[in-house]
Amino acid sequence: MFGPSTSQVSDARAALARDFEVNSERNDYLLNRILFKYEYGEDVKDVFNMRPSLRPDQCRVTARRGAHASNTNRYVKVTLVPETN
């Protein structure tokens, strides 16, 4: 099977946990998360109980869904070039 290994998922979970720990000390981050929860009718208490729950099998399923949805014929290629004086 293709997809991330258990150690890769473990590393990603650790990174997400670190990000949450750092971000949860910032008021702007918390405000944005709370507003998001209200806007989408979700439980605001979840903002303070976030735990990464990645599993390799979930990553594989999500990747398969994304592979079906990604049609490169629907992309637009944009190239930035510097202005000329």
Secondary structure, 3 states (H helix, E strand, C coil): CCCCCHHHHHHHHHHHHHHHHHHCCCHHHHHHHHHHHHHCCCCHHHHHHCCCCCCHHHHHHHHHHHHHHCCHHHCCCCCCCCCCC
